[in-house]
Amino acid sequence: MPGFEFFGAEERKEVNDVLETGIMMRYGFDGARNGIWKARELEAEMCKKLDVQYAQLASSGTAALTTAMAALGLGAGDEIIMPTFTFVASFESVFSVGATPVLVDVDDTLTLDPKAVEAAITPRTKAVMPVHMCGAMADMDALVAICKKHNLILLEDACQSFGASYKGKALGTIGDAGTFSFDFVKTITCAEGGGIVTNNKDVYIKCDGYTDHGHDHIGNDRGLEQHPFIGYNYRISELHAAVGLAQIRKLDTFLDIQRSTKKIFKDALAAIPGLTFRRLPDPAGDSATFLSFFLPEAEQARKAAAAMKAAGLAAFYYYDNNWHYIRQWDHFKQGQVLTPFAPGLKQAMEIYKTKEFPASDAIISRNISTPINLSWSEAEIKERVEKMVNAIKSAL
């Protein structure tokens, strides 16, 4: 995801503001920073852009997920339903709070299959965590209804979909809380960073403290602040927040370019017999950072992805990918950790040593996703479209 492609004078200006004060920490040093509070500014911009009441920055998307889970009260013995197709940080965060990940199938949205979610609910289920993969949304109406029916927490992992929406609401703002990643290859980047958004003041206050060793941030003397609960150091720096502040102001431009470019590719691929596209529950809300499509058979998809790469095009064949699909998560399946799981979690994880997901396999094995860049010229787009069409046809 290409925010880093448009890095320029705006980002340098915001970073230089911080460098001139010499105060790179987001808290304290009130006088020396001369009124420069980049993290605060970015949080305010997030609230305005996403139409949400509260935003809290963190050091990464993973830290944001961990923080949100802690603030929502998720922990030991709680089951969190999540998809088989995601980034490894999603289940890492579940482990970090001692909860149990319950993986269920995805459908042709490349996100949680609502029927699989409902079938997986047990008395220990505490939350449902849709992951809005590759720039677009899960079926949020269905998931909201399930969570209301069963009185479950809805936590949105929107780390790959900043700027996307569902029926007019920004992804991340629909559930009890939502999280984003601002690492180097996300829609907008802080170089490293993440964020949590919520409309629940209590959840926000807990996120604010949890990311900073439990500080309550009351008053203007950091040494006198109280610690209502134990937290950790998941703070973002002022330098990273400064980069994100410039980036978020370019978000609409990024989305406009991605959407217009994606349409060109999609229109061309639509003419290929047998090729179908990822189903989008709300096409208007797609951030268009990726074009995801399916071929009729797995081997065709594997060959097409190889042909695209040979032609110099980016092609993610997630079925063989170590990061994003459960098929290759051997460390997850075998519980390979440096600090042992609690006995209950260890026992719960035994199922993944043999559990298979044929419905997800049938989806992901036929899928190819290709990123939409910001910096391509019209000539480059035309050339890439032609190469992509030829590569896919060669596999069919």
C-alpha positions as CSV (number, residue, x, y, z in Angstrom):
1,M,0.0,0.0,0.0
2,P,1.6,3.1,-1.3
3,G,1.5,6.1,1.0
4,F,5.3,6.2,1.0
5,E,5.3,6.9,-2.7
6,F,4.2,10.5,-2.2
7,F,6.7,11.6,0.4
8,G,7.9,15.1,0.0
9,A,8.1,18.7,1.3
10,E,4.9,18.3,3.4
11,E,6.4,15.5,5.5
12,R,9.8,17.2,5.7
13,K,8.1,20.3,7.1
14,E,6.3,18.5,9.8
15,V,9.4,16.5,10.8
16,N,11.5,19.6,10.8
17,D,9.0,21.3,13.2
18,V,9.9,18.5,15.7
19,L,13.6,18.6,15.0
20,E,13.8,22.3,15.7
21,T,12.3,21.9,19.1
22,G,14.4,18.8,19.9
23,I,11.4,17.2,21.7
24,M,10.7,13.9,20.0
25,M,8.6,12.3,22.8
26,R,4.9,12.8,22.6
27,Y,4.4,13.5,26.3
28,G,6.0,16.0,28.7
29,F,8.5,18.8,28.1
30,D,5.7,21.2,27.6
31,G,7.7,24.4,27.6
32,A,10.6,23.2,25.5
33,R,8.4,22.0,22.7
34,N,7.1,25.5,21.9
35,G,3.5,24.3,21.3
36,I,4.5,21.5,18.8
37,W,2.3,18.5,19.5
38,K,2.3,16.4,16.4
39,A,0.7,13.2,17.9
40,R,-2.1,15.3,19.3
41,E,-2.6,16.9,15.9
42,L,-2.7,13.6,14.1
43,E,-5.2,12.2,16.5
44,A,-7.4,15.2,16.0
45,E,-7.1,14.8,12.2
46,M,-8.0,11.1,12.5
47,C,-11.2,12.0,14.4
48,K,-12.1,14.7,11.8
49,K,-11.4,12.5,8.8
50,L,-13.1,9.4,10.1
51,D,-16.0,11.1,12.0
52,V,-15.2,9.4,15.2
53,Q,-15.0,10.8,18.8
54,Y,-11.7,9.5,20.0
55,A,-8.3,8.4,18.5
56,Q,-5.2,7.1,20.2
57,L,-1.9,6.6,18.4
58,A,0.4,3.7,19.1
59,S,3.8,2.5,18.0
60,S,2.4,0.0,15.4
61,G,-0.7,-1.6,14.2
62,T,0.1,-4.7,16.3
63,A,0.4,-2.4,19.4
64,A,-2.9,-0.8,18.5
65,L,-4.6,-4.2,18.3
66,T,-3.1,-5.3,21.6
67,T,-4.1,-2.0,23.3
68,A,-7.7,-2.2,21.9
69,M,-8.1,-5.7,23.2
70,A,-6.9,-4.8,26.6
71,A,-9.1,-1.7,26.8
72,L,-12.1,-3.8,25.8
73,G,-11.4,-6.3,28.6
74,L,-10.3,-9.2,26.5
75,G,-8.0,-11.7,28.1
76,A,-7.4,-15.2,29.5
77,G,-10.1,-17.7,28.6
78,D,-11.9,-15.4,26.1
79,E,-12.3,-16.6,22.6
80,I,-11.9,-14.1,19.7
81,I,-13.3,-15.1,16.4
82,M,-11.0,-14.0,13.5
83,P,-10.4,-15.0,9.8
84,T,-8.0,-17.6,8.4
85,F,-6.9,-14.9,5.9
86,T,-5.2,-11.9,7.7
87,F,-1.7,-10.7,8.7
88,V,0.0,-12.6,11.5
89,A,-0.2,-9.6,13.7
90,S,-3.9,-10.3,14.2
91,F,-3.4,-13.5,16.1
92,E,-0.1,-12.3,17.7
93,S,-2.2,-9.6,19.4
94,V,-4.7,-12.1,20.6
95,F,-1.9,-14.1,22.2
96,S,-0.4,-11.0,23.7
97,V,-3.5,-10.5,25.9
98,G,-3.7,-14.2,26.7
99,A,-6.9,-14.7,24.8
100,T,-7.7,-17.6,22.4
101,P,-7.9,-17.1,18.6
102,V,-10.7,-19.0,17.0
103,L,-10.1,-19.0,13.3
104,V,-13.0,-19.4,10.9
105,D,-13.4,-19.5,7.1
106,V,-13.5,-16.5,4.8
107,D,-15.8,-16.1,1.8
108,D,-15.5,-14.4,-1.6
109,T,-15.2,-11.0,0.2
110,L,-11.8,-12.3,1.4
111,T,-13.0,-11.5,4.9
112,L,-15.0,-13.3,7.6
113,D,-17.9,-15.5,6.4
114,P,-20.8,-14.5,8.7
115,K,-22.2,-18.1,8.6
116,A,-18.8,-19.4,9.8
117,V,-18.7,-16.8,12.6
118,E,-22.1,-17.8,13.9
119,A,-21.3,-21.5,13.8
120,A,-18.1,-20.9,15.9
121,I,-19.7,-19.1,18.8
122,T,-19.4,-20.8,22.1
123,P,-20.1,-19.8,25.8
124,R,-16.4,-18.6,25.9
125,T,-16.7,-16.3,22.8
126,K,-16.2,-12.7,23.8
127,A,-15.4,-10.9,20.6
128,V,-15.6,-11.0,16.8
129,M,-12.7,-9.4,14.9
130,P,-13.2,-8.9,11.2
131,V,-10.1,-8.0,9.3
132,H,-10.7,-5.6,6.4
133,M,-8.1,-7.1,4.1
134,C,-6.5,-5.6,1.0
135,G,-8.2,-2.2,1.3
136,A,-11.9,-3.3,1.5
137,M,-14.6,-4.2,3.9
138,A,-16.2,-7.2,5.6
139,D,-20.0,-7.7,5.5
140,M,-20.5,-5.4,8.5
141,D,-24.3,-5.5,8.6
142,A,-24.2,-9.2,9.1
143,L,-21.4,-9.1,11.7
144,V,-23.0,-6.2,13.6
145,A,-26.2,-8.3,13.8
146,I,-24.4,-11.4,15.0
147,C,-22.6,-9.4,17.7
148,K,-25.8,-7.8,18.9
149,K,-27.7,-11.1,18.9
150,H,-25.0,-12.8,21.0
151,N,-23.9,-9.7,23.0
152,L,-20.3,-9.9,21.7
153,I,-17.7,-7.2,21.3
154,L,-17.0,-6.1,17.7
155,L,-13.3,-5.1,17.1
156,E,-12.4,-4.1,13.6
157,D,-8.9,-4.8,12.4
158,A,-8.8,-2.1,9.7
159,C,-5.0,-2.0,9.5
160,Q,-5.0,-2.5,5.8
161,S,-8.0,-0.3,5.0
162,F,-7.5,3.2,6.3
163,G,-9.8,5.5,4.3
164,A,-12.2,2.8,3.2
165,S,-15.8,2.9,4.3
166,Y,-19.0,0.9,4.6
167,K,-22.3,2.5,3.8
168,G,-21.0,5.9,4.6
169,K,-19.1,5.0,7.8
170,A,-15.3,4.8,8.0
171,L,-14.0,1.3,8.6
172,G,-12.8,1.0,12.1
173,T,-15.6,3.2,13.4
174,I,-18.5,0.8,13.1
175,G,-17.7,-1.6,16.0
176,D,-16.8,-1.0,19.6
177,A,-13.3,-0.1,18.5
178,G,-11.1,-0.2,15.4
179,T,-7.4,-0.3,14.7
180,F,-5.1,0.9,11.9
181,S,-1.5,0.4,10.9
182,F,0.6,3.2,9.6
183,D,3.8,1.3,8.8
184,F,5.9,1.9,5.7
185,V,3.6,0.0,3.3
186,K,0.1,1.1,4.4
187,T,-2.3,3.5,2.8
188,I,-0.8,6.4,4.7
189,T,2.5,5.9,6.6
190,C,4.2,7.2,9.7
191,A,7.2,4.9,8.8
192,E,6.1,3.0,11.9
193,G,2.9,3.6,13.8
194,G,-0.7,2.6,14.5
195,G,-3.9,3.9,15.9
196,I,-7.1,3.0,17.7
197,V,-10.5,4.7,17.2
198,T,-13.6,4.5,19.2
199,N,-16.8,6.3,20.2
200,N,-16.6,4.9,23.8
201,K,-14.9,7.4,26.2
202,D,-14.0,4.7,28.7
203,V,-12.3,2.5,26.0
204,Y,-10.4,5.6,24.8
205,I,-9.2,6.5,28.3
206,K,-7.9,3.0,28.8
207,C,-6.1,3.0,25.4
208,D,-4.5,6.4,26.4
209,G,-3.1,4.9,29.6
210,Y,-2.3,1.4,28.3
211,T,0.0,2.8,25.6
212,D,2.0,4.7,28.2
213,H,2.7,2.5,31.2
214,G,-0.7,3.2,32.7
215,H,-0.2,6.9,33.1
216,D,-3.5,8.8,33.6
217,H,-2.2,11.9,31.9
218,I,-4.0,14.2,34.4
219,G,-2.3,17.5,35.1
220,N,0.9,18.8,33.5
221,D,3.6,17.2,35.6
222,R,4.4,13.7,34.3
223,G,6.1,12.8,37.5
224,L,2.9,13.3,39.5
225,E,0.6,11.3,37.2
226,Q,-1.1,8.3,38.7
227,H,-1.2,4.8,37.3
228,P,-4.8,3.4,37.6
229,F,-3.7,0.2,35.9
230,I,-0.6,-1.5,34.4
231,G,0.3,-0.5,30.9
232,Y,3.2,-0.9,28.5
233,N,5.3,1.3,26.3
234,Y,3.4,1.4,23.0
235,R,3.9,5.1,22.4
236,I,4.4,6.7,19.0
237,S,7.2,9.3,18.7
238,E,6.6,12.9,17.6
239,L,8.8,12.2,14.5
240,H,6.6,9.3,13.4
241,A,3.4,11.3,14.1
242,A,4.7,14.2,12.1
243,V,5.1,12.0,9.0
244,G,1.6,10.7,9.5
245,L,0.2,14.2,9.9
246,A,1.4,15.2,6.5
247,Q,0.2,11.9,5.0
248,I,-3.4,12.1,6.3
249,R,-3.8,15.4,4.6
250,K,-3.1,13.7,1.3
251,L,-5.4,10.8,1.9
252,D,-8.2,12.0,-0.4
253,T,-5.7,12.4,-3.2
254,F,-4.3,8.9,-2.6
255,L,-7.8,7.4,-2.8
256,D,-8.8,9.3,-5.9
257,I,-5.7,8.1,-7.8
258,Q,-6.1,4.5,-6.6
259,R,-9.8,4.3,-7.5
260,S,-9.4,5.7,-11.0
261,T,-6.3,3.5,-11.7
262,K,-8.0,0.4,-10.3
263,K,-11.0,0.9,-12.6
264,I,-8.7,0.8,-15.6
265,F,-7.3,-2.5,-14.6
266,K,-10.6,-4.0,-13.6
267,D,-12.3,-3.0,-16.8
268,A,-9.5,-4.7,-18.8
269,L,-9.6,-7.9,-16.7
270,A,-13.3,-8.1,-16.8
271,A,-13.1,-9.2,-20.5
272,I,-11.1,-12.3,-19.6
273,P,-13.4,-15.4,-19.7
274,G,-13.6,-17.2,-16.3
275,L,-12.1,-14.4,-14.3
276,T,-14.2,-13.1,-11.4
277,F,-13.6,-10.4,-8.9
278,R,-13.6,-10.2,-5.1
279,R,-17.1,-9.4,-3.9
280,L,-17.3,-6.0,-2.2
281,P,-20.2,-5.5,0.2
282,D,-20.0,-1.8,-0.5
283,P,-18.1,-1.0,-3.8
284,A,-18.3,2.7,-3.2
285,G,-16.3,2.3,0.1
286,D,-13.4,0.5,-1.5
287,S,-10.0,2.2,-0.9
288,A,-8.8,0.5,-4.1
289,T,-5.3,-0.2,-2.7
290,F,-5.6,-3.7,-4.3
291,L,-7.3,-5.4,-7.2
292,S,-8.3,-8.9,-6.1
293,F,-9.6,-11.5,-8.5
294,F,-10.2,-15.2,-8.9
295,L,-9.4,-17.7,-11.6
296,P,-11.5,-20.9,-12.0
297,E,-8.8,-23.3,-10.7
298,A,-6.0,-23.1,-8.2
299,E,-3.3,-24.2,-10.6
300,Q,-4.3,-21.5,-13.1
301,A,-4.0,-18.9,-10.4
302,R,-0.6,-20.1,-9.3
303,K,0.6,-20.0,-13.0
304,A,-0.9,-16.6,-13.6
305,A,0.8,-15.2,-10.5
306,A,4.1,-16.6,-11.7
307,A,3.6,-15.1,-15.2
308,M,2.7,-11.7,-13.7
309,K,5.9,-11.7,-11.7
310,A,7.9,-12.8,-14.7
311,A,6.5,-9.8,-16.5
312,G,7.6,-7.5,-13.7
313,L,4.2,-7.1,-12.1
314,A,3.4,-7.5,-8.4
315,A,1.2,-10.5,-7.7
316,F,0.3,-11.8,-4.3
317,Y,-0.7,-15.5,-4.4
318,Y,-1.6,-15.7,-0.8
319,Y,-2.2,-19.5,-0.8
320,D,1.6,-19.9,-0.8
321,N,2.3,-16.8,1.3
322,N,3.9,-17.2,4.7
323,W,2.4,-14.0,6.2
324,H,-1.2,-13.9,5.4
325,Y,-2.9,-17.3,5.2
326,I,-3.1,-20.1,7.8
327,R,-1.9,-22.8,5.4
328,Q,1.7,-21.7,5.9
329,W,1.5,-20.6,9.6
330,D,3.4,-23.6,11.0
331,H,4.6,-21.6,14.0
332,F,1.0,-20.8,14.8
333,K,-0.2,-24.4,14.3
334,Q,2.6,-25.9,16.4
335,G,2.5,-23.2,19.1
336,Q,6.1,-22.2,18.7
337,V,6.5,-19.5,21.3
338,L,9.4,-18.2,23.4
339,T,7.2,-17.7,26.4
340,P,4.9,-20.7,27.1
341,F,1.2,-20.4,26.7
342,A,-1.0,-20.7,29.8
343,P,-2.3,-24.3,30.2
344,G,-5.8,-23.4,28.9
345,L,-4.5,-21.6,25.8
346,K,-2.1,-24.3,25.1
347,Q,-4.8,-26.9,25.2
348,A,-7.1,-24.8,23.0
349,M,-4.4,-24.4,20.4
350,E,-4.0,-28.2,19.9
351,I,-6.9,-28.2,17.4
352,Y,-4.8,-26.3,14.9
353,K,-2.2,-29.0,14.5
354,T,-4.7,-31.0,12.4
355,K,-7.6,-28.6,11.6
356,E,-8.2,-27.9,8.0
357,F,-10.2,-25.1,6.2
358,P,-11.3,-26.5,2.9
359,A,-13.8,-23.6,2.3
360,S,-11.1,-21.0,2.8
361,D,-8.6,-23.1,0.7
362,A,-11.1,-23.1,-2.2
363,I,-11.3,-19.2,-2.0
364,I,-7.7,-18.3,-1.4
365,S,-6.1,-20.9,-3.7
366,R,-7.9,-19.2,-6.7
367,N,-7.1,-15.7,-5.6
368,I,-4.5,-13.2,-6.9
369,S,-4.2,-9.7,-5.5
370,T,-2.2,-7.0,-7.1
371,P,-1.4,-3.6,-5.5
372,I,-2.5,-0.3,-7.1
373,N,0.4,2.3,-7.0
374,L,0.1,6.0,-6.9
375,S,3.1,7.0,-9.0
376,W,2.4,5.3,-12.3
377,S,2.1,7.5,-15.4
378,E,-0.7,6.9,-18.0
379,A,1.8,5.2,-20.2
380,E,3.0,2.9,-17.3
381,I,-0.6,2.0,-16.5
382,K,-1.4,1.1,-20.1
383,E,1.8,-1.1,-20.3
384,R,1.0,-2.8,-17.1
385,V,-2.6,-3.5,-18.0
386,E,-1.5,-5.1,-21.3
387,K,1.2,-7.2,-19.5
388,M,-1.3,-8.3,-16.8
389,V,-4.0,-9.4,-19.3
390,N,-1.4,-11.4,-21.3
391,A,0.0,-13.0,-18.2
392,I,-3.4,-14.1,-17.0
393,K,-4.5,-15.4,-20.4
394,S,-1.3,-17.4,-20.7
395,A,-2.3,-19.3,-17.5
396,L,-5.8,-20.0,-18.8
